[in-house]
């Protein structure tokens, strides 16, 4: 998904990291490997996902995004939503912080 601020859909040189809280939650949910794949992709496409809003944090513009990782029932992996924050610059280089991993609520069948 391209974002209007993302010329041509590609950004270069972002540093992406997973917070301790998000890493622990991903491990608990069994999605640590999928989260690492997303982290690597965010280094190249930091505006991946649905833009939630832009905030100012310590005088710097920070863009918040939500990205869905599909579940894999065969592997016992649930679908999750990942919230990440992108700080384009300054300071350089741009950074991405994966802040939270939330399991997707599945609809319950009517009784």
Helices and strands as residue ranges (DSSP letters): G 7-9, E 15-18, H 20-29, H 32-42, E 50-57, E 60-69, G 73-75, E 80-87, E 95-103
